[in-house]
């Protein structure tokens, strides 16, 4: 299902990484542990706004401790903001985090669908890119595709995914190839404007929820 491009499709391996220290002895669910290991004052990139397709969306370098206190888990006297640390190689900034997980063997499968550009990936990980997505409850990513295969592992909380096959492309209304958002749908999946995008209602999809310890393959 990974190697054959004709058979390739998303699938979940439940409890695939239950043995990771990030889920057991050094749990990332403990935000104070992360604050110590990453560093309260270490600057990290944070996306501000409900979705990156919104007109008021922006980015900011923010102290990691402030990101936790104001966005991930705001105190009662602070209004929670919409923010997301998305696709960031946090383990390169804070190498102690590398003790808490390891690269799944599935990354050794050669799909032949994507050749990494020079400089992509970590030579110490066999060229595999390792990124972290970290946000509060209710964080949403617009419907989009990535140019490389993904092994997505859920460490804390649960995440809902929806998948559309390439055959549904014309029904999900991607942005123009000239746009910076060319890999992203124009449709707000949570509240689609069917008058503007009528074919979206016909688009077939599959869906899943990943939970802590689960691994999801996304071709």
Backbone as JSON Lines, residues from 0, in Angstrom:
{"i":0,"aa":"X","n":[0.82,-1.21,0.0],"ca":[0.0,0.0,0.0],"c":[0.86,1.27,0.0]}
{"i":1,"aa":"X","n":[2.12,1.16,0.32],"ca":[3.01,2.31,0.26],"c":[3.78,2.31,-1.05]}
{"i":2,"aa":"X","n":[4.32,1.16,-1.42],"ca":[5.21,1.1,-2.57],"c":[4.48,1.23,-3.91]}
{"i":3,"aa":"X","n":[3.28,0.64,-4.02],"ca":[2.55,0.61,-5.29],"c":[1.72,1.89,-5.44]}
{"i":4,"aa":"X","n":[2.05,2.78,-6.39],"ca":[1.31,4.04,-6.52],"c":[-0.15,3.85,-6.9]}
{"i":5,"aa":"X","n":[-0.5,2.71,-7.53],"ca":[-1.89,2.47,-7.91],"c":[-2.73,2.02,-6.72]}
{"i":6,"aa":"X","n":[-2.08,1.4,-5.74],"ca":[-2.8,0.91,-4.57],"c":[-2.64,1.82,-3.36]}
{"i":7,"aa":"X","n":[-1.78,2.81,-3.48],"ca":[-1.44,3.65,-2.34],"c":[-2.64,4.47,-1.87]}
{"i":8,"aa":"X","n":[-2.9,4.39,-0.58],"ca":[-3.99,5.16,0.01],"c":[-3.71,5.33,1.5]}
{"i":9,"aa":"X","n":[-4.33,6.3,2.14],"ca":[-4.08,6.49,3.58],"c":[-4.52,5.28,4.39]}
{"i":10,"aa":"X","n":[-3.76,5.0,5.45],"ca":[-4.17,3.97,6.4],"c":[-3.58,4.29,7.77]}
{"i":11,"aa":"X","n":[-4.22,3.77,8.8],"ca":[-3.81,4.01,10.19],"c":[-3.29,2.72,10.8]}
{"i":12,"aa":"X","n":[-2.17,2.81,11.48],"ca":[-1.68,1.7,12.31],"c":[-1.9,2.13,13.76]}
{"i":13,"aa":"X","n":[-2.85,1.51,14.42],"ca":[-3.18,1.9,15.79],"c":[-2.1,1.44,16.76]}
{"i":14,"aa":"X","n":[-1.85,2.27,17.76],"ca":[-0.89,1.97,18.84],"c":[0.51,1.66,18.29]}
{"i":15,"aa":"X","n":[0.87,2.28,17.18],"ca":[2.13,1.97,16.51],"c":[3.35,2.44,17.3]}
{"i":16,"aa":"X","n":[3.2,3.51,18.08],"ca":[4.38,4.08,18.77],"c":[4.1,4.23,20.26]}
{"i":17,"aa":"X","n":[3.3,3.34,20.81],"ca":[3.01,3.42,22.25],"c":[4.26,3.36,23.11]}
{"i":18,"aa":"X","n":[5.33,2.77,22.54],"ca":[6.56,2.6,23.3],"c":[7.44,3.85,23.3]}
{"i":19,"aa":"X","n":[7.09,4.85,22.53],"ca":[7.89,6.08,22.52],"c":[7.9,6.71,23.92]}
{"i":20,"aa":"X","n":[9.04,7.18,24.39],"ca":[9.06,7.92,25.66],"c":[8.15,9.15,25.65]}
{"i":21,"aa":"X","n":[7.92,9.73,24.46],"ca":[7.04,10.9,24.37],"c":[5.61,10.58,24.79]}
{"i":22,"aa":"X","n":[5.28,9.29,24.84],"ca":[3.94,8.87,25.29],"c":[3.99,8.15,26.63]}
{"i":23,"aa":"X","n":[5.18,8.01,27.21],"ca":[5.26,7.23,28.44],"c":[6.16,7.9,29.49]}
{"i":24,"aa":"X","n":[7.44,7.61,29.44],"ca":[8.33,8.06,30.52],"c":[8.67,9.54,30.46]}
{"i":25,"aa":"X","n":[8.62,10.14,29.27],"ca":[8.85,11.58,29.14],"c":[7.7,12.17,28.31]}
{"i":26,"aa":"X","n":[6.52,12.19,28.87],"ca":[5.31,12.49,28.09],"c":[5.23,13.95,27.63]}
{"i":27,"aa":"X","n":[4.97,14.11,26.35],"ca":[4.81,15.45,25.8],"c":[3.47,16.06,26.2]}
{"i":28,"aa":"X","n":[2.59,15.26,26.77],"ca":[1.35,15.81,27.32],"c":[1.63,16.69,28.53]}
{"i":29,"aa":"X","n":[2.8,16.52,29.13],"ca":[3.22,17.36,30.26],"c":[3.88,18.62,29.69]}
{"i":30,"aa":"X","n":[3.13,19.7,29.65],"ca":[3.64,20.92,29.04],"c":[4.82,21.51,29.81]}
{"i":31,"aa":"X","n":[4.89,21.26,31.11],"ca":[6.03,21.77,31.87],"c":[7.31,21.02,31.5]}
{"i":32,"aa":"X","n":[7.18,19.74,31.15],"ca":[8.34,19.0,30.66],"c":[8.84,19.63,29.35]}
{"i":33,"aa":"X","n":[7.91,19.91,28.44],"ca":[8.31,20.52,27.17],"c":[8.91,21.91,27.39]}
{"i":34,"aa":"X","n":[8.36,22.66,28.33],"ca":[8.88,23.99,28.61],"c":[10.34,23.92,29.05]}
{"i":35,"aa":"X","n":[10.67,22.92,29.87],"ca":[12.04,22.77,30.35],"c":[12.96,22.3,29.23]}
{"i":36,"aa":"X","n":[12.53,21.29,28.46],"ca":[13.4,20.7,27.44],"c":[13.6,21.65,26.26]}
{"i":37,"aa":"X","n":[12.53,22.29,25.82],"ca":[12.64,23.22,24.69],"c":[13.26,24.54,25.14]}
{"i":38,"aa":"X","n":[12.85,25.0,26.3],"ca":[13.33,26.28,26.81],"c":[12.23,27.32,26.75]}
{"i":39,"aa":"X","n":[11.94,27.94,27.89],"ca":[10.83,28.9,27.97],"c":[11.02,30.05,26.99]}
{"i":40,"aa":"X","n":[12.26,30.53,26.83],"ca":[12.5,31.71,26.02],"c":[12.96,31.41,24.6]}
{"i":41,"aa":"X","n":[12.99,30.14,24.23],"ca":[13.42,29.8,22.86],"c":[12.36,30.28,21.86]}
{"i":42,"aa":"X","n":[12.8,30.96,20.82],"ca":[11.88,31.49,19.82],"c":[11.45,30.41,18.84]}
{"i":43,"aa":"X","n":[10.16,30.33,18.58],"ca":[9.61,29.36,17.63],"c":[8.63,30.09,16.71]}
{"i":44,"aa":"X","n":[8.46,29.61,15.47],"ca":[7.52,30.25,14.55],"c":[6.08,29.81,14.84]}
{"i":45,"aa":"X","n":[5.21,30.78,14.95],"ca":[3.8,30.5,15.28],"c":[2.91,31.17,14.24]}
{"i":46,"aa":"X","n":[1.97,30.4,13.71],"ca":[0.96,30.95,12.79],"c":[-0.18,31.5,13.63]}
{"i":47,"aa":"X","n":[-0.54,32.75,13.4],"ca":[-1.61,33.4,14.16],"c":[-2.82,33.6,13.26]}
{"i":48,"aa":"X","n":[-3.97,33.1,13.71],"ca":[-5.19,33.16,12.92],"c":[-5.83,31.79,12.9]}
{"i":49,"aa":"X","n":[-7.11,31.75,12.6],"ca":[-7.83,30.48,12.62],"c":[-7.31,29.52,11.55]}
{"i":50,"aa":"X","n":[-7.04,30.03,10.33],"ca":[-6.56,29.21,9.22],"c":[-5.63,30.05,8.36]}
{"i":51,"aa":"X","n":[-4.68,29.41,7.7],"ca":[-3.73,30.18,6.89],"c":[-4.35,30.77,5.63]}
{"i":52,"aa":"X","n":[-5.58,30.4,5.33],"ca":[-6.28,30.98,4.18],"c":[-7.05,32.25,4.55]}
{"i":53,"aa":"X","n":[-7.13,32.59,5.83],"ca":[-7.87,33.78,6.27],"c":[-7.06,35.04,5.98]}
{"i":54,"aa":"X","n":[-7.77,36.13,5.72],"ca":[-7.1,37.38,5.36],"c":[-6.3,37.98,6.5]}
{"i":55,"aa":"X","n":[-6.68,37.68,7.75],"ca":[-5.97,38.25,8.89],"c":[-4.88,37.33,9.43]}
{"i":56,"aa":"X","n":[-4.6,36.25,8.7],"ca":[-3.57,35.3,9.14],"c":[-2.19,35.94,9.05]}
{"i":57,"aa":"X","n":[-1.34,35.66,10.03],"ca":[0.02,36.16,10.01],"c":[0.92,35.18,10.76]}
{"i":58,"aa":"X","n":[2.21,35.48,10.81],"ca":[3.17,34.64,11.52],"c":[4.01,35.49,12.46]}
{"i":59,"aa":"X","n":[4.49,34.85,13.52],"ca":[5.28,35.59,14.5],"c":[6.29,34.65,15.15]}
{"i":60,"aa":"X","n":[7.5,35.15,15.39],"ca":[8.46,34.42,16.22],"c":[8.09,34.71,17.67]}
{"i":61,"aa":"X","n":[7.85,33.66,18.43],"ca":[7.33,33.81,19.78],"c":[8.12,32.92,20.74]}
{"i":62,"aa":"X","n":[8.33,33.38,21.93],"ca":[8.96,32.54,22.96],"c":[8.09,31.32,23.21]}
{"i":63,"aa":"X","n":[8.73,30.15,23.28],"ca":[7.98,28.91,23.42],"c":[7.09,28.93,24.66]}
{"i":64,"aa":"X","n":[7.6,29.45,25.77],"ca":[6.81,29.52,26.98],"c":[5.59,30.41,26.82]}
{"i":65,"aa":"X","n":[5.75,31.49,26.1],"ca":[4.61,32.38,25.83],"c":[3.59,31.67,24.94]}
{"i":66,"aa":"X","n":[4.07,30.91,23.97],"ca":[3.17,30.14,23.11],"c":[2.31,29.19,23.94]}
{"i":67,"aa":"X","n":[2.92,28.51,24.92],"ca":[2.17,27.61,25.79],"c":[1.15,28.39,26.63]}
{"i":68,"aa":"X","n":[1.61,29.48,27.24],"ca":[0.78,30.19,28.21],"c":[-0.36,30.98,27.58]}
{"i":69,"aa":"X","n":[-0.15,31.5,26.36],"ca":[-1.16,32.37,25.75],"c":[-2.01,31.67,24.69]}
{"i":70,"aa":"X","n":[-1.5,30.58,24.1],"ca":[-2.21,29.97,22.98],"c":[-2.62,28.53,23.28]}
{"i":71,"aa":"X","n":[-1.67,27.71,23.71],"ca":[-1.98,26.3,23.92],"c":[-2.85,26.1,25.16]}
{"i":72,"aa":"X","n":[-2.48,26.76,26.25],"ca":[-3.21,26.56,27.51],"c":[-3.28,27.88,28.26]}
{"i":73,"aa":"X","n":[-4.08,28.84,27.76],"ca":[-4.12,30.17,28.39],"c":[-4.72,30.12,29.79]}
{"i":74,"aa":"X","n":[-4.22,30.97,30.66],"ca":[-4.75,31.05,32.02],"c":[-6.1,31.75,32.01]}
{"i":75,"aa":"X","n":[-6.79,31.69,33.13],"ca":[-8.15,32.21,33.2],"c":[-8.23,33.7,32.93]}
{"i":76,"aa":"X","n":[-7.14,34.43,33.2],"ca":[-7.17,35.88,33.01],"c":[-6.71,36.31,31.62]}
{"i":77,"aa":"X","n":[-6.5,35.34,30.73],"ca":[-6.07,35.66,29.37],"c":[-7.03,35.04,28.36]}
{"i":78,"aa":"X","n":[-7.31,35.79,27.31],"ca":[-8.17,35.28,26.25],"c":[-7.32,34.46,25.28]}
{"i":79,"aa":"X","n":[-7.72,33.21,25.06],"ca":[-6.95,32.35,24.16],"c":[-6.98,32.86,22.72]}
{"i":80,"aa":"X","n":[-5.84,32.88,22.08],"ca":[-5.73,33.3,20.69],"c":[-5.71,32.05,19.8]}
{"i":81,"aa":"X","n":[-5.98,32.26,18.52],"ca":[-5.84,31.18,17.56],"c":[-4.39,31.17,17.08]}
{"i":82,"aa":"X","n":[-3.71,30.08,17.32],"ca":[-2.32,29.99,16.92],"c":[-1.89,28.56,16.75]}
{"i":83,"aa":"X","n":[-0.82,28.36,15.97],"ca":[-0.42,27.01,15.61],"c":[1.06,27.0,15.26]}
{"i":84,"aa":"X","n":[1.81,26.09,15.87],"ca":[3.17,25.82,15.41],"c":[3.06,24.69,14.4]}
{"i":85,"aa":"X","n":[3.21,25.01,13.13],"ca":[2.92,24.04,12.08],"c":[4.18,23.68,11.29]}
{"i":86,"aa":"X","n":[4.39,22.38,11.13],"ca":[5.46,21.85,10.29],"c":[6.8,22.5,10.64]}
{"i":87,"aa":"X","n":[7.15,22.43,11.9],"ca":[8.4,23.03,12.37],"c":[9.31,21.95,12.95]}
{"i":88,"aa":"X","n":[10.58,21.98,12.57],"ca":[11.55,20.99,13.04],"c":[12.04,21.37,14.43]}
{"i":89,"aa":"X","n":[11.16,21.2,15.41],"ca":[11.45,21.61,16.78],"c":[12.6,20.8,17.38]}
{"i":90,"aa":"X","n":[12.73,19.54,16.97],"ca":[13.78,18.69,17.54],"c":[15.18,19.16,17.14]}
{"i":91,"aa":"X","n":[15.3,19.87,16.03],"ca":[16.6,20.44,15.66],"c":[16.94,21.62,16.55]}
{"i":92,"aa":"X","n":[15.93,22.35,16.97],"ca":[16.15,23.47,17.89],"c":[16.43,22.97,19.3]}
{"i":93,"aa":"X","n":[15.75,21.89,19.67],"ca":[15.87,21.34,21.02],"c":[16.23,19.86,20.91]}
{"i":94,"aa":"X","n":[17.51,19.54,20.67],"ca":[17.91,18.15,20.39],"c":[17.55,17.14,21.46]}
{"i":95,"aa":"X","n":[17.34,17.58,22.7],"ca":[16.96,16.64,23.76],"c":[15.63,15.95,23.45]}
{"i":96,"aa":"X","n":[14.81,16.58,22.62],"ca":[13.54,15.96,22.25],"c":[13.75,14.68,21.44]}
{"i":97,"aa":"X","n":[14.9,14.55,20.78],"ca":[15.15,13.36,19.95],"c":[15.22,12.09,20.79]}
{"i":98,"aa":"X","n":[15.45,12.22,22.1],"ca":[15.45,11.04,22.98],"c":[14.05,10.45,23.11]}
{"i":99,"aa":"X","n":[13.04,11.25,22.78],"ca":[11.66,10.89,23.1],"c":[10.93,10.17,21.97]}
{"i":100,"aa":"X","n":[11.57,10.03,20.81],"ca":[10.93,9.34,19.68],"c":[12.01,8.79,18.77]}
{"i":101,"aa":"X","n":[11.64,7.92,17.85],"ca":[12.57,7.44,16.83],"c":[11.85,7.33,15.5]}
{"i":102,"aa":"X","n":[12.65,7.28,14.44],"ca":[12.1,7.29,13.09],"c":[11.5,5.92,12.76]}
{"i":103,"aa":"X","n":[10.23,5.85,12.35],"ca":[9.61,4.55,12.03],"c":[10.29,3.87,10.84]}
{"i":104,"aa":"X","n":[10.38,2.56,10.89],"ca":[11.0,1.8,9.8],"c":[10.28,1.98,8.47]}
{"i":105,"aa":"X","n":[9.01,2.37,8.52],"ca":[8.26,2.55,7.28],"c":[8.87,3.62,6.38]}
{"i":106,"aa":"X","n":[9.67,4.52,6.95],"ca":[10.3,5.56,6.13],"c":[11.35,4.99,5.19]}
{"i":107,"aa":"X","n":[11.73,3.73,5.39],"ca":[12.73,3.1,4.52],"c":[12.14,2.63,3.2]}
{"i":108,"aa":"X","n":[10.8,2.61,3.1],"ca":[10.15,2.17,1.87],"c":[10.3,3.26,0.81]}
{"i":109,"aa":"X","n":[10.8,2.89,-0.36],"ca":[10.99,3.84,-1.44],"c":[9.74,3.87,-2.31]}
{"i":110,"aa":"X","n":[9.0,4.98,-2.27],"ca":[7.78,5.1,-3.07],"c":[8.08,5.55,-4.49]}
{"i":111,"aa":"X","n":[9.21,6.24,-4.68],"ca":[9.56,6.73,-6.01],"c":[8.74,7.92,-6.46]}
{"i":112,"aa":"X","n":[7.88,8.45,-5.56],"ca":[6.99,9.53,-5.98],"c":[7.57,10.91,-5.71]}
{"i":113,"aa":"X","n":[8.61,10.98,-4.9],"ca":[9.16,12.29,-4.58],"c":[10.65,12.16,-4.33]}
{"i":114,"aa":"X","n":[11.42,12.96,-5.03],"ca":[12.87,13.02,-4.83],"c":[13.16,14.3,-4.08]}
{"i":115,"aa":"X","n":[13.76,14.18,-2.92],"ca":[13.99,15.35,-2.09],"c":[14.95,16.32,-2.77]}
{"i":116,"aa":"X","n":[14.64,17.59,-2.65],"ca":[15.54,18.61,-3.15],"c":[16.76,18.7,-2.25]}
{"i":117,"aa":"X","n":[17.84,19.24,-2.8],"ca":[19.08,19.37,-2.04],"c":[18.83,20.17,-0.77]}
{"i":118,"aa":"X","n":[19.29,19.64,0.35],"ca":[19.14,20.34,1.62],"c":[17.94,19.9,2.41]}
{"i":119,"aa":"X","n":[17.0,19.19,1.79],"ca":[15.82,18.72,2.52],"c":[16.19,17.54,3.4]}
{"i":120,"aa":"X","n":[15.52,17.41,4.53],"ca":[15.73,16.25,5.39],"c":[16.96,16.38,6.26]}
{"i":121,"aa":"X","n":[17.07,15.49,7.21],"ca":[18.17,15.47,8.16],"c":[19.06,14.28,7.85]}
{"i":122,"aa":"X","n":[20.35,14.52,7.48],"ca":[21.24,13.4,7.18],"c":[21.33,12.4,8.33]}
{"i":123,"aa":"X","n":[21.2,12.88,9.56],"ca":[21.25,11.99,10.71],"c":[20.05,11.08,10.81]}
{"i":124,"aa":"X","n":[18.98,11.43,10.11],"ca":[17.77,10.61,10.08],"c":[17.6,9.91,8.75]}
{"i":125,"aa":"X","n":[18.69,9.73,8.01],"ca":[18.6,9.1,6.7],"c":[17.89,9.97,5.68]}
{"i":126,"aa":"X","n":[17.94,11.28,5.87],"ca":[17.28,12.2,4.94],"c":[15.82,12.42,5.22]}
{"i":127,"aa":"X","n":[15.29,11.82,6.29],"ca":[13.87,11.97,6.63],"c":[13.65,13.32,7.33]}
{"i":128,"aa":"X","n":[12.64,14.03,6.88],"ca":[12.27,15.28,7.54],"c":[11.4,14.98,8.76]}
{"i":129,"aa":"X","n":[11.71,15.6,9.88],"ca":[10.91,15.42,11.1],"c":[10.38,16.78,11.52]}
{"i":130,"aa":"X","n":[9.07,16.91,11.56],"ca":[8.43,18.17,11.92],"c":[7.4,17.95,13.02]}
{"i":131,"aa":"X","n":[7.11,19.03,13.72],"ca":[6.13,19.01,14.81],"c":[4.99,19.96,14.46]}
{"i":132,"aa":"X","n":[3.77,19.51,14.72],"ca":[2.58,20.35,14.66],"c":[2.05,20.44,16.09]}
{"i":133,"aa":"X","n":[1.86,21.64,16.6],"ca":[1.54,21.82,18.01],"c":[0.56,22.98,18.14]}
{"i":134,"aa":"X","n":[-0.63,22.69,18.62],"ca":[-1.62,23.75,18.75],"c":[-2.68,23.4,19.77]}
{"i":135,"aa":"X","n":[-3.57,24.35,20.06],"ca":[-4.63,24.12,21.05],"c":[-5.79,23.35,20.46]}
{"i":136,"aa":"X","n":[-6.73,23.0,21.29],"ca":[-7.96,22.35,20.86],"c":[-8.67,23.2,19.8]}
{"i":137,"aa":"X","n":[-9.18,22.55,18.77],"ca":[-9.92,23.26,17.73],"c":[-9.07,23.76,16.59]}
{"i":138,"aa":"X","n":[-7.77,23.49,16.6],"ca":[-6.9,23.92,15.5],"c":[-7.32,23.24,14.2]}
{"i":139,"aa":"X","n":[-7.39,24.02,13.12],"ca":[-7.86,23.51,11.83],"c":[-6.84,23.85,10.74]}
{"i":140,"aa":"X","n":[-6.56,22.88,9.88],"ca":[-5.77,23.12,8.68],"c":[-6.7,23.07,7.47]}
{"i":141,"aa":"X","n":[-6.61,24.04,6.55],"ca":[-7.45,24.0,5.35],"c":[-7.14,22.75,4.52]}
{"i":142,"aa":"X","n":[-8.07,22.37,3.67],"ca":[-7.89,21.22,2.79],"c":[-6.74,21.5,1.83]}
{"i":143,"aa":"X","n":[-5.72,20.63,1.84],"ca":[-4.53,20.85,1.02],"c":[-3.84,19.52,0.76]}
{"i":144,"aa":"X","n":[-2.79,19.56,-0.08],"ca":[-1.96,18.38,-0.27],"c":[-0.5,18.76,-0.07]}
{"i":145,"aa":"X","n":[0.31,17.77,0.3],"ca":[1.76,17.96,0.45],"c":[2.47,17.26,-0.7]}
{"i":146,"aa":"X","n":[3.64,17.73,-1.04],"ca":[4.36,17.17,-2.19],"c":[5.12,15.89,-1.84]}
{"i":147,"aa":"X","n":[5.25,15.58,-0.57],"ca":[5.96,14.36,-0.18],"c":[5.05,13.46,0.66]}
{"i":148,"aa":"X","n":[5.38,12.17,0.69],"ca":[4.63,11.23,1.53],"c":[4.85,11.56,3.01]}
{"i":149,"aa":"X","n":[3.85,11.26,3.82],"ca":[3.93,11.57,5.24],"c":[3.62,10.34,6.09]}
{"i":150,"aa":"X","n":[4.34,10.22,7.19],"ca":[3.95,9.33,8.28],"c":[3.64,10.24,9.46]}
{"i":151,"aa":"X","n":[2.37,10.41,9.73],"ca":[1.92,11.33,10.76],"c":[1.66,10.54,12.04]}
{"i":152,"aa":"X","n":[2.29,10.96,13.13],"ca":[2.12,10.28,14.42],"c":[1.45,11.23,15.4]}
{"i":153,"aa":"X","n":[0.39,10.77,16.03],"ca":[-0.3,11.58,17.03],"c":[0.29,11.28,18.4]}
{"i":154,"aa":"X","n":[0.71,12.33,19.11],"ca":[1.33,12.15,20.43],"c":[0.39,12.58,21.55]}
{"i":155,"aa":"X","n":[-0.28,13.72,21.37],"ca":[-1.19,14.24,22.41],"c":[-2.52,14.61,21.75]}
{"i":156,"aa":"X","n":[-3.61,14.24,22.39],"ca":[-4.92,14.59,21.87],"c":[-5.32,13.74,20.67]}
{"i":157,"aa":"X","n":[-6.37,14.16,19.99],"ca":[-6.87,13.44,18.82],"c":[-6.99,14.4,17.65]}
{"i":158,"aa":"X","n":[-6.91,13.87,16.43],"ca":[-6.99,14.71,15.25],"c":[-7.85,14.03,14.19]}
{"i":159,"aa":"X","n":[-8.75,14.81,13.62],"ca":[-9.63,14.34,12.55],"c":[-9.01,14.66,11.19]}
{"i":160,"aa":"X","n":[-9.01,13.68,10.28],"ca":[-8.51,13.86,8.92],"c":[-9.61,13.54,7.93]}
{"i":161,"aa":"X","n":[-9.61,14.28,6.82],"ca":[-10.49,13.97,5.69],"c":[-9.63,13.94,4.42]}
{"i":162,"aa":"X","n":[-9.87,12.9,3.6],"ca":[-9.05,12.7,2.4],"c":[-9.9,12.64,1.14]}
{"i":163,"aa":"X","n":[-9.43,13.35,0.12],"ca":[-10.04,13.29,-1.2],"c":[-9.0,12.74,-2.17]}
{"i":164,"aa":"X","n":[-9.4,11.82,-3.04],"ca":[-8.47,11.24,-4.0],"c":[-8.2,12.23,-5.13]}
{"i":165,"aa":"X","n":[-7.12,12.03,-5.89],"ca":[-6.83,12.91,-7.03],"c":[-7.98,12.98,-8.03]}
{"i":166,"aa":"X","n":[-8.78,11.92,-8.12],"ca":[-9.91,11.92,-9.04],"c":[-10.96,12.98,-8.69]}
{"i":167,"aa":"X","n":[-10.93,13.47,-7.46],"ca":[-11.9,14.46,-7.02],"c":[-11.39,15.9,-7.2]}
{"i":168,"aa":"X","n":[-10.25,16.07,-7.84],"ca":[-9.59,17.39,-7.88],"c":[-10.5,18.5,-8.39]}
{"i":169,"aa":"X","n":[-11.23,18.26,-9.47],"ca":[-12.04,19.34,-10.04],"c":[-13.22,19.7,-9.13]}
{"i":170,"aa":"X","n":[-13.57,18.8,-8.22],"ca":[-14.7,19.07,-7.33],"c":[-14.3,19.79,-6.04]}
{"i":171,"aa":"X","n":[-13.01,19.89,-5.8],"ca":[-12.58,20.55,-4.55],"c":[-11.95,21.91,-4.8]}
{"i":172,"aa":"X","n":[-11.88,22.34,-6.04],"ca":[-11.57,23.74,-6.39],"c":[-10.25,24.23,-5.78]}
{"i":173,"aa":"X","n":[-9.16,23.67,-6.23],"ca":[-7.86,24.14,-5.78],"c":[-7.61,25.56,-6.28]}
{"i":174,"aa":"X","n":[-6.79,26.3,-5.58],"ca":[-6.39,27.62,-6.04],"c":[-5.6,27.49,-7.35]}
{"i":175,"aa":"X","n":[-5.48,28.58,-8.06],"ca":[-4.76,28.6,-9.34],"c":[-3.31,28.17,-9.16]}
{"i":176,"aa":"X","n":[-2.75,27.56,-10.2],"ca":[-1.34,27.16,-10.18],"c":[-0.42,28.36,-10.06]}
{"i":177,"aa":"X","n":[-0.92,29.55,-10.33],"ca":[-0.13,30.78,-10.2],"c":[-0.16,31.33,-8.77]}
{"i":178,"aa":"X","n":[-1.0,30.74,-7.94],"ca":[-1.19,31.24,-6.58],"c":[-0.2,30.61,-5.61]}
{"i":179,"aa":"X","n":[0.14,31.34,-4.56],"ca":[0.97,30.78,-3.5],"c":[0.23,29.67,-2.75]}
{"i":180,"aa":"X","n":[-1.09,29.62,-2.92],"ca":[-1.92,28.6,-2.27],"c":[-2.32,27.51,-3.25]}
{"i":181,"aa":"X","n":[-1.51,27.26,-4.26],"ca":[-1.88,26.32,-5.3],"c":[-2.11,24.9,-4.79]}
{"i":182,"aa":"X","n":[-1.58,24.55,-3.62],"ca":[-1.8,23.22,-3.07],"c":[-3.0,23.16,-2.13]}
{"i":183,"aa":"X","n":[-3.8,24.22,-2.11],"ca":[-4.88,24.36,-1.13],"c":[-6.23,24.58,-1.82]}
{"i":184,"aa":"X","n":[-7.26,23.96,-1.27],"ca":[-8.61,24.14,-1.8],"c":[-9.16,25.52,-1.43]}
{"i":185,"aa":"X","n":[-10.01,26.04,-2.31],"ca":[-10.69,27.3,-2.01],"c":[-11.89,27.09,-1.1]}
{"i":186,"aa":"X","n":[-12.29,25.84,-0.92],"ca":[-13.49,25.52,-0.16],"c":[-13.19,25.44,1.33]}
{"i":187,"aa":"X","n":[-14.02,26.08,2.14],"ca":[-13.98,25.92,3.58],"c":[-14.77,24.64,3.9]}
{"i":188,"aa":"X","n":[-14.05,23.56,4.17],"ca":[-14.71,22.26,4.34],"c":[-15.72,22.29,5.48]}
{"i":189,"aa":"X","n":[-15.42,23.04,6.52],"ca":[-16.33,23.1,7.66],"c":[-17.62,23.84,7.37]}
{"i":190,"aa":"X","n":[-17.59,24.76,6.39],"ca":[-18.77,25.54,6.04],"c":[-18.71,25.88,4.56]}
{"i":191,"aa":"X","n":[-18.89,24.89,3.7],"ca":[-18.71,25.12,2.26],"c":[-19.78,26.02,1.65]}
{"i":192,"aa":"X","n":[-19.34,26.89,0.75],"ca":[-20.26,27.75,0.0],"c":[-20.64,26.99,-1.27]}
{"i":193,"aa":"X","n":[-21.75,26.27,-1.21],"ca":[-22.13,25.4,-2.32],"c":[-22.69,26.18,-3.5]}
{"i":194,"aa":"X","n":[-23.09,27.42,-3.27],"ca":[-23.5,28.25,-4.4],"c":[-22.29,28.62,-5.25]}
{"i":195,"aa":"X","n":[-21.17,28.84,-4.61],"ca":[-19.94,29.21,-5.3],"c":[-19.18,27.99,-5.78]}
{"i":196,"aa":"X","n":[-19.26,26.89,-5.02],"ca":[-18.51,25.67,-5.34],"c":[-19.47,24.47,-5.38]}
{"i":197,"aa":"X","n":[-20.38,24.43,-6.33],"ca":[-21.46,23.43,-6.31],"c":[-20.99,21.98,-6.44]}
{"i":198,"aa":"X","n":[-19.88,21.74,-7.13],"ca":[-19.43,20.36,-7.32],"c":[-18.86,19.75,-6.04]}
{"i":199,"aa":"X","n":[-18.54,20.6,-5.08],"ca":[-17.93,20.08,-3.85],"c":[-18.86,19.11,-3.14]}
{"i":200,"aa":"X","n":[-20.16,19.34,-3.25],"ca":[-21.13,18.47,-2.58],"c":[-21.07,17.05,-3.11]}
{"i":201,"aa":"X","n":[-20.57,16.87,-4.35],"ca":[-20.49,15.55,-4.95],"c":[-19.16,14.84,-4.67]}
{"i":202,"aa":"X","n":[-18.21,15.55,-4.12],"ca":[-16.87,14.99,-3.9],"c":[-16.91,13.9,-2.84]}
{"i":203,"aa":"X","n":[-16.37,12.73,-3.18],"ca":[-16.32,11.6,-2.25],"c":[-15.05,11.68,-1.41]}
{"i":204,"aa":"X","n":[-15.15,11.27,-0.17],"ca":[-13.97,11.34,0.71],"c":[-13.98,10.18,1.7]}
{"i":205,"aa":"X","n":[-12.81,9.96,2.29],"ca":[-12.68,9.06,3.43],"c":[-12.22,9.88,4.62]}
{"i":206,"aa":"X","n":[-12.44,9.36,5.81],"ca":[-12.1,10.12,7.0],"c":[-11.61,9.18,8.1]}
{"i":207,"aa":"X","n":[-10.9,9.76,9.05],"ca":[-10.42,8.97,10.19],"c":[-10.1,9.9,11.34]}
{"i":208,"aa":"X","n":[-9.95,9.33,12.5],"ca":[-9.48,10.04,13.69],"c":[-8.26,9.31,14.21]}
{"i":209,"aa":"X","n":[-7.16,10.03,14.41],"ca":[-5.96,9.41,14.99],"c":[-5.85,9.83,16.45]}
{"i":210,"aa":"X","n":[-5.43,8.86,17.27],"ca":[-5.34,9.06,18.71],"c":[-3.9,8.86,19.17]}
{"i":211,"aa":"X","n":[-3.58,9.23,20.39],"ca":[-2.19,9.1,20.85],"c":[-1.64,7.7,20.62]}
{"i":212,"aa":"X","n":[-0.47,7.64,19.98],"ca":[0.17,6.36,19.67],"c":[-0.12,5.84,18.28]}
{"i":213,"aa":"X","n":[-1.12,6.43,17.6],"ca":[-1.46,5.99,16.24],"c":[-0.53,6.62,15.21]}
{"i":214,"aa":"X","n":[-0.32,5.9,14.1],"ca":[0.47,6.42,12.99],"c":[-0.36,6.35,11.72]}
{"i":215,"aa":"X","n":[-0.41,7.45,11.0],"ca":[-1.21,7.57,9.78],"c":[-0.27,7.77,8.58]}
{"i":216,"aa":"X","n":[-0.44,6.91,7.57],"ca":[0.3,7.1,6.32],"c":[-0.52,7.94,5.37]}
{"i":217,"aa":"X","n":[0.08,9.02,4.84],"ca":[-0.57,9.91,3.9],"c":[0.26,9.97,2.62]}
{"i":218,"aa":"X","n":[-0.21,9.36,1.53],"ca":[0.58,9.39,0.29],"c":[0.48,10.75,-0.4]}
